[in-house]
Amino acid sequence: MNVTVYTQAHCQPCKLTGMKMRQRNIVFDIVRVDEDEAAAGLVKSMGFGSAPVVVVDLGDGATWSWSGYRPDEIEKLEKVLAGADPEGVVPIHTMIDTLKNVPA
């Protein structure tokens, strides 16, 4: 499972997100949308208008994403990465199976 944080310069919520994820020992890549036009376009195409944007690649084309400093989502991510099935978090295999069965 790959985690990418799309960020930009002088963004306090971006700094807080990175700090919280490092505290939780979550490994992630950082992509600066203010330096990468393709990344900025991707984030906009996903419907997000402000940084940070966190995208978790669940495999098989499924993603889990959110925008802003969201400690609640970071805690859920930590639990999912640890293999737990915390209350309120749908198991990844269930999420992927559900997405596969959605009619086009």
A tleap script that builds the chain and sets N, CA, C and O, in Angstrom:
source leaprc.protein.ff14SB
mol = sequence {
  NMET ASN VAL THR VAL TYR THR GLN ALA HIE
  CYS GLN PRO CYS LYS LEU THR GLY MET LYS
  MET ARG GLN ARG ASN ILE VAL PHE ASP ILE
  VAL ARG VAL ASP GLU ASP GLU ALA ALA ALA
  GLY LEU VAL LYS SER MET GLY PHE GLY SER
  ALA PRO VAL VAL VAL VAL ASP LEU GLY ASP
  GLY ALA THR TRP SER TRP SER GLY TYR ARG
  PRO ASP GLU ILE GLU LYS LEU GLU LYS VAL
  LEU ALA GLY ALA ASP PRO GLU GLY VAL VAL
  PRO ILE HIE THR MET ILE ASP THR LEU LYS
  ASN VAL PRO CALA
}
set mol.1.N position { 0.851 -1.157 0.000 }
set mol.1.CA position { 0.000 0.000 0.000 }
set mol.1.C position { 0.909 1.236 0.000 }
set mol.1.O position { 1.711 1.421 0.915 }
set mol.2.N position { 0.779 2.069 -1.020 }
set mol.2.CA position { 1.574 3.287 -1.118 }
set mol.2.C position { 0.757 4.486 -0.655 }
set mol.2.O position { -0.437 4.591 -0.936 }
set mol.3.N position { 1.421 5.385 0.057 }
set mol.3.CA position { 0.784 6.601 0.556 }
set mol.3.C position { 1.531 7.791 -0.035 }
set mol.3.O position { 2.756 7.870 0.054 }
set mol.4.N position { 0.791 8.713 -0.637 }
set mol.4.CA position { 1.384 9.923 -1.205 }
set mol.4.C position { 0.691 11.130 -0.604 }
set mol.4.O position { -0.536 11.178 -0.514 }
set mol.5.N position { 1.493 12.106 -0.193 }
set mol.5.CA position { 0.959 13.363 0.320 }
set mol.5.C position { 1.319 14.445 -0.686 }
set mol.5.O position { 2.493 14.725 -0.927 }
set mol.6.N position { 0.291 15.047 -1.268 }
set mol.6.CA position { 0.472 16.151 -2.202 }
set mol.6.C position { 0.451 17.428 -1.375 }
set mol.6.O position { -0.513 17.698 -0.658 }
set mol.7.N position { 1.514 18.208 -1.480 }
set mol.7.CA position { 1.709 19.357 -0.617 }
set mol.7.C position { 2.178 20.563 -1.411 }
set mol.7.O position { 2.371 20.484 -2.624 }
set mol.8.N position { 2.357 21.673 -0.721 }
set mol.8.CA position { 2.898 22.866 -1.365 }
set mol.8.C position { 3.649 23.692 -0.327 }
set mol.8.O position { 3.537 23.446 0.874 }
set mol.9.N position { 4.408 24.665 -0.795 }
set mol.9.CA position { 5.211 25.505 0.090 }
set mol.9.C position { 4.314 26.332 1.005 }
set mol.9.O position { 3.197 26.700 0.640 }
set mol.10.N position { 4.820 26.613 2.188 }
set mol.10.CA position { 4.159 27.507 3.150 }
set mol.10.C position { 2.758 27.033 3.531 }
set mol.10.O position { 1.852 27.845 3.723 }
set mol.11.N position { 2.589 25.737 3.638 }
set mol.11.CA position { 1.287 25.137 3.938 }
set mol.11.C position { 1.345 24.504 5.327 }
set mol.11.O position { 1.913 23.426 5.506 }
set mol.12.N position { 0.757 25.182 6.300 }
set mol.12.CA position { 0.788 24.670 7.670 }
set mol.12.C position { 0.055 23.330 7.810 }
set mol.12.O position { 0.579 22.438 8.476 }
set mol.13.N position { -1.134 23.146 7.212 }
set mol.13.CA position { -1.779 21.839 7.302 }
set mol.13.C position { -0.920 20.723 6.680 }
set mol.13.O position { -0.963 19.579 7.133 }
set mol.14.N position { -0.150 21.059 5.653 }
set mol.14.CA position { 0.746 20.073 5.027 }
set mol.14.C position { 1.826 19.653 6.018 }
set mol.14.O position { 2.118 18.466 6.167 }
set mol.15.N position { 2.416 20.637 6.693 }
set mol.15.CA position { 3.459 20.351 7.681 }
set mol.15.C position { 2.908 19.503 8.821 }
set mol.15.O position { 3.562 18.560 9.266 }
set mol.16.N position { 1.702 19.836 9.298 }
set mol.16.CA position { 1.090 19.082 10.387 }
set mol.16.C position { 0.782 17.647 9.969 }
set mol.16.O position { 0.962 16.714 10.752 }
set mol.17.N position { 0.318 17.475 8.733 }
set mol.17.CA position { 0.018 16.136 8.231 }
set mol.17.C position { 1.283 15.287 8.186 }
set mol.17.O position { 1.293 14.147 8.651 }
set mol.18.N position { 2.343 15.847 7.628 }
set mol.18.CA position { 3.606 15.115 7.568 }
set mol.18.C position { 4.136 14.775 8.951 }
set mol.18.O position { 4.612 13.663 9.182 }
set mol.19.N position { 4.056 15.723 9.868 }
set mol.19.CA position { 4.536 15.507 11.223 }
set mol.19.C position { 3.751 14.383 11.909 }
set mol.19.O position { 4.341 13.507 12.542 }
set mol.20.N position { 2.425 14.412 11.780 }
set mol.20.CA position { 1.569 13.395 12.408 }
set mol.20.C position { 1.829 12.013 11.806 }
set mol.20.O position { 1.857 11.010 12.519 }
set mol.21.N position { 2.018 11.973 10.490 }
set mol.21.CA position { 2.269 10.682 9.843 }
set mol.21.C position { 3.635 10.127 10.258 }
set mol.21.O position { 3.774 8.921 10.458 }
set mol.22.N position { 4.635 10.986 10.388 }
set mol.22.CA position { 5.946 10.523 10.856 }
set mol.22.C position { 5.862 10.044 12.302 }
set mol.22.O position { 6.498 9.051 12.658 }
set mol.23.N position { 5.082 10.739 13.147 }
set mol.23.CA position { 4.894 10.305 14.541 }
set mol.23.C position { 4.267 8.924 14.596 }
set mol.23.O position { 4.555 8.143 15.502 }
set mol.24.N position { 3.410 8.621 13.631 }
set mol.24.CA position { 2.714 7.326 13.567 }
set mol.24.C position { 3.503 6.284 12.778 }
set mol.24.O position { 3.015 5.180 12.540 }
set mol.25.N position { 4.718 6.636 12.376 }
set mol.25.CA position { 5.592 5.743 11.599 }
set mol.25.C position { 4.959 5.301 10.285 }
set mol.25.O position { 5.155 4.169 9.845 }
set mol.26.N position { 4.209 6.187 9.671 }
set mol.26.CA position { 3.618 5.910 8.363 }
set mol.26.C position { 4.595 6.391 7.299 }
set mol.26.O position { 4.991 7.556 7.280 }
set mol.27.N position { 4.974 5.481 6.419 }
set mol.27.CA position { 5.891 5.805 5.329 }
set mol.27.C position { 5.078 6.411 4.190 }
set mol.27.O position { 4.049 5.866 3.792 }
set mol.28.N position { 5.551 7.546 3.669 }
set mol.28.CA position { 4.812 8.216 2.607 }
set mol.28.C position { 5.769 8.971 1.692 }
set mol.28.O position { 6.884 9.325 2.076 }
set mol.29.N position { 5.297 9.204 0.473 }
set mol.29.CA position { 6.014 10.026 -0.495 }
set mol.29.C position { 5.409 11.418 -0.474 }
set mol.29.O position { 4.214 11.583 -0.225 }
set mol.30.N position { 6.236 12.411 -0.735 }
set mol.30.CA position { 5.769 13.793 -0.816 }
set mol.30.C position { 5.902 14.269 -2.253 }
set mol.30.O position { 6.948 14.099 -2.880 }
set mol.31.N position { 4.832 14.869 -2.773 }
set mol.31.CA position { 4.844 15.465 -4.104 }
set mol.31.C position { 4.390 16.911 -3.953 }
set mol.31.O position { 3.316 17.180 -3.415 }
set mol.32.N position { 5.198 17.822 -4.423 }
set mol.32.CA position { 4.886 19.260 -4.322 }
set mol.32.C position { 4.067 19.684 -5.538 }
set mol.32.O position { 4.581 19.715 -6.657 }
set mol.33.N position { 2.796 20.009 -5.320 }
set mol.33.CA position { 1.920 20.409 -6.427 }
set mol.33.C position { 2.277 21.784 -6.971 }
set mol.33.O position { 1.918 22.116 -8.100 }
set mol.34.N position { 2.981 22.586 -6.178 }
set mol.34.CA position { 3.399 23.898 -6.668 }
set mol.34.C position { 4.652 23.812 -7.535 }
set mol.34.O position { 5.080 24.809 -8.117 }
set mol.35.N position { 5.235 22.619 -7.618 }
set mol.35.CA position { 6.411 22.404 -8.462 }
set mol.35.C position { 6.164 21.374 -9.557 }
set mol.35.O position { 7.026 21.164 -10.411 }
set mol.36.N position { 5.009 20.736 -9.546 }
set mol.36.CA position { 4.719 19.649 -10.481 }
set mol.36.C position { 3.309 19.854 -11.053 }
set mol.36.O position { 2.310 19.551 -10.401 }
set mol.37.N position { 3.251 20.377 -12.288 }
set mol.37.CA position { 1.945 20.676 -12.905 }
set mol.37.C position { 1.082 19.439 -13.086 }
set mol.37.O position { -0.137 19.501 -12.920 }
set mol.38.N position { 1.706 18.311 -13.426 }
set mol.38.CA position { 0.937 17.077 -13.614 }
set mol.38.C position { 0.290 16.646 -12.294 }
set mol.38.O position { -0.865 16.219 -12.272 }
set mol.39.N position { 1.038 16.761 -11.204 }
set mol.39.CA position { 0.492 16.402 -9.889 }
set mol.39.C position { -0.643 17.347 -9.503 }
set mol.39.O position { -1.657 16.918 -8.953 }
set mol.40.N position { -0.466 18.640 -9.794 }
set mol.40.CA position { -1.526 19.611 -9.509 }
set mol.40.C position { -2.786 19.272 -10.293 }
set mol.40.O position { -3.896 19.363 -9.769 }
set mol.41.N position { -2.609 18.882 -11.547 }
set mol.41.CA position { -3.756 18.490 -12.374 }
set mol.41.C position { -4.434 17.242 -11.849 }
set mol.41.O position { -5.662 17.149 -11.860 }
set mol.42.N position { -3.641 16.274 -11.388 }
set mol.42.CA position { -4.206 15.045 -10.835 }
set mol.42.C position { -5.055 15.343 -9.608 }
set mol.42.O position { -6.171 14.841 -9.482 }
set mol.43.N position { -4.526 16.157 -8.707 }
set mol.43.CA position { -5.251 16.504 -7.484 }
set mol.43.C position { -6.553 17.231 -7.822 }
set mol.43.O position { -7.592 16.957 -7.221 }
set mol.44.N position { -6.499 18.147 -8.773 }
set mol.44.CA position { -7.710 18.867 -9.185 }
set mol.44.C position { -8.720 17.925 -9.825 }
set mol.44.O position { -9.924 18.054 -9.601 }
set mol.45.N position { -8.224 16.965 -10.633 }
set mol.45.CA position { -9.132 16.016 -11.294 }
set mol.45.C position { -9.835 15.111 -10.292 }
set mol.45.O position { -10.892 14.552 -10.584 }
set mol.46.N position { -9.240 14.968 -9.101 }
set mol.46.CA position { -9.855 14.161 -8.045 }
set mol.46.C position { -10.867 14.979 -7.245 }
set mol.46.O position { -11.533 14.452 -6.354 }
set mol.47.N position { -10.981 16.282 -7.571 }
set mol.47.CA position { -11.972 17.126 -6.917 }
set mol.47.C position { -11.452 17.899 -5.714 }
set mol.47.O position { -12.235 18.512 -4.988 }
set mol.48.N position { -10.153 17.877 -5.495 }
set mol.48.CA position { -9.580 18.589 -4.359 }
set mol.48.C position { -9.061 19.942 -4.786 }
set mol.48.O position { -8.512 20.089 -5.878 }
set mol.49.N position { -9.235 20.941 -3.919 }
set mol.49.CA position { -8.811 22.290 -4.249 }
set mol.49.C position { -7.793 22.877 -3.301 }
set mol.49.O position { -7.302 23.983 -3.526 }
set mol.50.N position { -7.464 22.147 -2.232 }
set mol.50.CA position { -6.481 22.676 -1.298 }
set mol.50.C position { -5.603 21.547 -0.766 }
set mol.50.O position { -6.000 20.383 -0.723 }
set mol.51.N position { -4.403 21.936 -0.365 }
set mol.51.CA position { -3.428 20.978 0.150 }
set mol.51.C position { -3.503 20.946 1.675 }
set mol.51.O position { -3.949 21.904 2.307 }
set mol.52.N position { -3.064 19.841 2.250 }
set mol.52.CA position { -2.525 18.663 1.611 }
set mol.52.C position { -3.632 17.739 1.107 }
set mol.52.O position { -4.776 17.803 1.556 }
set mol.53.N position { -3.263 16.896 0.178 }
set mol.53.CA position { -4.142 15.820 -0.264 }
set mol.53.C position { -3.379 14.527 -0.030 }
set mol.53.O position { -2.255 14.364 -0.505 }
set mol.54.N position { -3.989 13.618 0.700 }
set mol.54.CA position { -3.381 12.324 0.988 }
set mol.54.C position { -4.086 11.280 0.139 }
set mol.54.O position { -5.312 11.175 0.157 }
set mol.55.N position { -3.301 10.505 -0.605 }
set mol.55.CA position { -3.854 9.453 -1.448 }
set mol.55.C position { -3.203 8.131 -1.061 }
set mol.55.O position { -1.979 7.998 -1.078 }
set mol.56.N position { -4.029 7.166 -0.716 }
set mol.56.CA position { -3.565 5.832 -0.361 }
set mol.56.C position { -3.941 4.902 -1.502 }
set mol.56.O position { -5.121 4.742 -1.816 }
set mol.57.N position { -2.948 4.292 -2.118 }
set mol.57.CA position { -3.176 3.342 -3.203 }
set mol.57.C position { -3.499 1.992 -2.585 }
set mol.57.O position { -2.635 1.367 -1.970 }
set mol.58.N position { -4.731 1.542 -2.742 }
set mol.58.CA position { -5.189 0.283 -2.161 }
set mol.58.C position { -4.958 -0.908 -3.081 }
set mol.58.O position { -5.222 -2.050 -2.702 }
set mol.59.N position { -4.468 -0.646 -4.281 }
set mol.59.CA position { -4.273 -1.717 -5.252 }
set mol.59.C position { -5.472 -1.856 -6.155 }
set mol.59.O position { -6.565 -1.398 -5.819 }
set mol.60.N position { -5.280 -2.481 -7.295 }
set mol.60.CA position { -6.341 -2.704 -8.283 }
set mol.60.C position { -7.046 -1.412 -8.691 }
set mol.60.O position { -8.222 -1.434 -9.054 }
set mol.61.N position { -6.329 -0.284 -8.632 }
set mol.61.CA position { -6.901 0.990 -9.051 }
set mol.61.C position { -7.747 1.683 -8.002 }
set mol.61.O position { -8.228 2.792 -8.235 }
set mol.62.N position { -7.940 1.054 -6.851 }
set mol.62.CA position { -8.741 1.659 -5.780 }
set mol.62.C position { -7.858 2.581 -4.935 }
set mol.62.O position { -6.703 2.268 -4.650 }
set mol.63.N position { -8.427 3.724 -4.542 }
set mol.63.CA position { -7.698 4.647 -3.680 }
set mol.63.C position { -8.590 5.123 -2.543 }
set mol.63.O position { -9.818 5.066 -2.615 }
set mol.64.N position { -7.939 5.586 -1.511 }
set mol.64.CA position { -8.596 6.224 -0.366 }
set mol.64.C position { -7.911 7.573 -0.257 }
set mol.64.O position { -6.684 7.631 -0.184 }
set mol.65.N position { -8.670 8.655 -0.244 }
set mol.65.CA position { -8.039 9.975 -0.237 }
set mol.65.C position { -8.830 10.956 0.608 }
set mol.65.O position { -10.028 10.796 0.839 }
set mol.66.N position { -8.112 11.981 1.061 }
set mol.66.CA position { -8.745 13.074 1.793 }
set mol.66.C position { -7.882 14.321 1.645 }
set mol.66.O position { -6.730 14.264 1.214 }
set mol.67.N position { -8.473 15.435 2.013 }
set mol.67.CA position { -7.780 16.723 1.918 }
set mol.67.C position { -7.773 17.397 3.276 }
set mol.67.O position { -8.708 17.244 4.062 }
set mol.68.N position { -6.710 18.147 3.550 }
set mol.68.CA position { -6.601 18.885 4.795 }
set mol.68.C position { -5.909 18.082 5.877 }
set mol.68.O position { -5.601 16.903 5.703 }
set mol.69.N position { -5.672 18.743 6.990 }
set mol.69.CA position { -5.069 18.070 8.138 }
set mol.69.C position { -6.159 17.287 8.849 }
set mol.69.O position { -7.043 17.869 9.477 }
set mol.70.N position { -6.095 15.960 8.748 }
set mol.70.CA position { -7.138 15.083 9.279 }
set mol.70.C position { -6.525 14.025 10.205 }
set mol.70.O position { -6.292 12.894 9.777 }
set mol.71.N position { -6.264 14.378 11.457 }
set mol.71.CA position { -5.688 13.397 12.378 }
set mol.71.C position { -6.538 12.130 12.510 }
set mol.71.O position { -6.002 11.042 12.725 }
set mol.72.N position { -7.862 12.271 12.383 }
set mol.72.CA position { -8.737 11.100 12.468 }
set mol.72.C position { -8.461 10.121 11.325 }
set mol.72.O position { -8.425 8.909 11.542 }
set mol.73.N position { -8.267 10.635 10.121 }
set mol.73.CA position { -7.975 9.776 8.972 }
set mol.73.C position { -6.577 9.168 9.095 }
set mol.73.O position { -6.361 8.018 8.715 }
set mol.74.N position { -5.637 9.939 9.622 }
set mol.74.CA position { -4.276 9.425 9.814 }
set mol.74.C position { -4.292 8.269 10.816 }
set mol.74.O position { -3.591 7.275 10.623 }
set mol.75.N position { -5.080 8.390 11.874 }
set mol.75.CA position { -5.195 7.304 12.849 }
set mol.75.C position { -5.823 6.066 12.225 }
set mol.75.O position { -5.381 4.949 12.494 }
set mol.76.N position { -6.848 6.249 11.396 }
set mol.76.CA position { -7.449 5.112 10.689 }
set mol.76.C position { -6.427 4.459 9.772 }
set mol.76.O position { -6.333 3.233 9.711 }
set mol.77.N position { -5.660 5.282 9.057 }
set mol.77.CA position { -4.640 4.760 8.156 }
set mol.77.C position { -3.610 3.944 8.921 }
set mol.77.O position { -3.208 2.871 8.471 }
set mol.78.N position { -3.188 4.436 10.059 }
set mol.78.CA position { -2.217 3.699 10.878 }
set mol.78.C position { -2.763 2.318 11.237 }
set mol.78.O position { -2.044 1.322 11.153 }
set mol.79.N position { -4.023 2.257 11.634 }
set mol.79.CA position { -4.636 0.987 12.011 }
set mol.79.C position { -4.761 0.049 10.818 }
set mol.79.O position { -4.519 -1.152 10.937 }
set mol.80.N position { -5.138 0.595 9.677 }
set mol.80.CA position { -5.275 -0.230 8.471 }
set mol.80.C position { -3.908 -0.777 8.059 }
set mol.80.O position { -3.792 -1.950 7.703 }
set mol.81.N position { -2.886 0.057 8.104 }
set mol.81.CA position { -1.543 -0.397 7.738 }
set mol.81.C position { -1.022 -1.466 8.691 }
set mol.81.O position { -0.222 -2.318 8.305 }
set mol.82.N position { -1.484 -1.414 9.943 }
set mol.82.CA position { -1.076 -2.412 10.932 }
set mol.82.C position { -1.888 -3.699 10.808 }
set mol.82.O position { -1.627 -4.671 11.516 }
set mol.83.N position { -2.876 -3.705 9.905 }
set mol.83.CA position { -3.674 -4.903 9.684 }
set mol.83.C position { -4.893 -5.014 10.568 }
set mol.83.O position { -5.591 -6.028 10.538 }
set mol.84.N position { -5.160 -3.992 11.354 }
set mol.84.CA position { -6.324 -4.025 12.245 }
set mol.84.C position { -7.599 -3.731 11.462 }
set mol.84.O position { -7.557 -3.220 10.343 }
set mol.85.N position { -8.706 -4.061 12.062 }
set mol.85.CA position { -10.009 -3.763 11.489 }
set mol.85.C position { -10.733 -2.832 12.468 }
set mol.85.O position { -11.681 -3.243 13.137 }
set mol.86.N position { -10.274 -1.565 12.548 }
set mol.86.CA position { -10.872 -0.653 13.536 }
set mol.86.C position { -12.310 -0.320 13.183 }
set mol.86.O position { -12.702 -0.329 12.016 }
set mol.87.N position { -13.076 -0.029 14.204 }
set mol.87.CA position { -14.467 0.359 14.000 }
set mol.87.C position { -14.515 1.587 13.101 }
set mol.87.O position { -13.765 2.543 13.300 }
set mol.88.N position { -15.389 1.555 12.127 }
set mol.88.CA position { -15.526 2.683 11.219 }
set mol.88.C position { -14.617 2.621 10.004 }
set mol.88.O position { -14.709 3.474 9.120 }
set mol.89.N position { -13.738 1.623 9.945 }
set mol.89.CA position { -12.859 1.478 8.785 }
set mol.89.C position { -13.237 0.188 8.077 }
set mol.89.O position { -13.214 -0.892 8.666 }
set mol.90.N position { -13.582 0.318 6.816 }
set mol.90.CA position { -13.940 -0.854 6.028 }
set mol.90.C position { -12.655 -1.587 5.660 }
set mol.90.O position { -11.712 -0.954 5.186 }
set mol.91.N position { -12.587 -2.905 5.865 }
set mol.91.CA position { -11.386 -3.636 5.479 }
set mol.91.C position { -11.064 -3.419 3.994 }
set mol.91.O position { -11.962 -3.330 3.157 }
set mol.92.N position { -9.799 -3.338 3.699 }
set mol.92.CA position { -9.363 -3.019 2.341 }
set mol.92.C position { -9.910 -4.013 1.329 }
set mol.92.O position { -10.380 -3.609 0.266 }
set mol.93.N position { -9.859 -5.304 1.635 }
set mol.93.CA position { -10.349 -6.286 0.654 }
set mol.93.C position { -11.833 -6.082 0.371 }
set mol.93.O position { -12.282 -6.295 -0.755 }
set mol.94.N position { -12.595 -5.672 1.376 }
set mol.94.CA position { -14.020 -5.394 1.174 }
set mol.94.C position { -14.196 -4.171 0.284 }
set mol.94.O position { -15.053 -4.159 -0.600 }
set mol.95.N position { -13.379 -3.134 0.520 }
set mol.95.CA position { -13.448 -1.924 -0.282 }
set mol.95.C position { -13.153 -2.235 -1.752 }
set mol.95.O position { -13.860 -1.780 -2.652 }
set mol.96.N position { -12.107 -3.010 -1.972 }
set mol.96.CA position { -11.711 -3.353 -3.340 }
set mol.96.C position { -12.783 -4.211 -4.000 }
set mol.96.O position { -13.142 -3.968 -5.152 }
set mol.97.N position { -13.300 -5.212 -3.287 }
set mol.97.CA position { -14.360 -6.057 -3.851 }
set mol.97.C position { -15.597 -5.238 -4.186 }
set mol.97.O position { -16.226 -5.462 -5.220 }
set mol.98.N position { -15.950 -4.295 -3.324 }
set mol.98.CA position { -17.112 -3.435 -3.578 }
set mol.98.C position { -16.904 -2.605 -4.825 }
set mol.98.O position { -17.800 -2.503 -5.663 }
set mol.99.N position { -15.720 -2.006 -4.956 }
set mol.99.CA position { -15.424 -1.181 -6.122 }
set mol.99.C position { -15.436 -1.998 -7.425 }
set mol.99.O position { -15.841 -1.493 -8.472 }
set mol.100.N position { -14.996 -3.241 -7.356 }
set mol.100.CA position { -14.978 -4.108 -8.540 }
set mol.100.C position { -16.394 -4.418 -9.032 }
set mol.100.O position { -16.617 -4.645 -10.221 }
set mol.101.N position { -17.340 -4.422 -8.097 }
set mol.101.CA position { -18.711 -4.802 -8.439 }
set mol.101.C position { -19.625 -3.627 -8.772 }
set mol.101.O position { -20.821 -3.815 -8.996 }
set mol.102.N position { -19.067 -2.417 -8.805 }
set mol.102.CA position { -19.864 -1.243 -9.152 }
set mol.102.C position { -20.018 -1.210 -10.672 }
set mol.102.O position { -19.021 -1.261 -11.392 }
set mol.103.N position { -21.256 -1.124 -11.170 }
set mol.103.CA position { -21.439 -1.090 -12.621 }
set mol.103.C position { -20.809 0.160 -13.236 }
set mol.103.O position { -20.825 1.237 -12.638 }
set mol.104.N position { -20.267 0.003 -14.413 }
set mol.104.CA position { -19.607 1.121 -15.105 }
set mol.104.C position { -20.612 2.095 -15.654 }
set mol.104.O position { -20.233 3.094 -16.265 }
savepdb mol mol.pdb
quit
